Amino acid sequence: MIVLPKSKFFRVGYGILLIFLIIWVGVHIKFVFHPIVVMCQTLFIPLLISGVLYYLLRPLVQFLVSRKIPRSAAILILYLLVICLFTLLIIYVAPMIQRQFVELGNNLPNYVRNAVEKVYELTDNESVNQFLTSFSLDFNTLQTKATDYAYVVVNWISTNITAVVSFVANVVLLAVVVPFVLYYFLKDGEKMSAGVIKVIPKKNQTLARKLLTEMDQTISTYIRGQITVAVCVGVLLLIGYFIIGIEYAVLLALAAMLTNVIPYVGAFISAVPAVLVAAVDSPMMVVKVLIVTLVAQQIEGNLISPQIMGKQLEIHPLTIILLLLVAGTLVGPLGLLLAVPFYAIAKIIVVQIYRFIKLRTEPDIVPPDPPLTE
């Protein structure tokens, strides 16, 4: 008869192995896991969008409720304000973005031709020519391949019209479903957390309540802070682009605002399109763009982020960069957006569970909260 060790370490190991065994069996029995996978894939995007909007709009709902307005009426008022804001953006901003986007598309062949000509001018320098030759760069072939890829994309869209229609239908479905999900999040969000705590054994409810509170604060701080910072950076860059007179200022500032949602890395990504457009104009315009980008990032890093984000979510920049590298490789663009908040939540869970176990094993010693910074 084999006697298995009964220490805590081995019990945890048995549990982990059992979980992996269940997952392995479930993967090989498709009718068990397939419905779960389909359900997660179907609900993930609507719940993600609704969750982000929930944390953005919750303070406004709470403000209206504090003014003695019923919660349902406050949500509907907020919906009307959001609809009015989007209507104004569509009327006044969307035509400008569309015009610049069309102009950029029409001028793109000229930009490619000018870039190729400037590269050929550089090849007059013998050292540069040797460097380019070492990589066997043929810019005519490169331009031809780019054109071929464009035709491939157009042909794919024309031959896969069903997939395109399905994508459009999914977007329309999201536009219909998300407002309903968001409404119930805003209306019953606090009741949901209370319901989760009730199903947990009473001896663990204190830990669960603290975990949920800290996770809620962390997610709220990150989402509102990161989006607010991205909008501020976009506005700063738009002002700077207008001052230096670069083409497609609104389009470039909008692209920068979207990419700055990604911490640290987004700032570098946002500079690439502006530098490419400026390079077609003149070397001096490139310098101006880099100066505007540097000034905007300095204002963001030293003034805006400390005021908005505070010290509630301080993670070392190196940790963030490594997280983004791994998450981007494993998950893609979505991983770049979710890596940091998931890491922060996991860290809170580990820290609080460690304190809970420490308190259970050594009741006379209450360890202090470890800092959430790296």
Summary of the structure (lengths in Angstrom):
residues: 374
radius of gyration: 26.3
end to end distance: 48.2
largest distance: 83.1
contacts: 953
relative contact order: 0.06
helix: 85%
strand: 0%
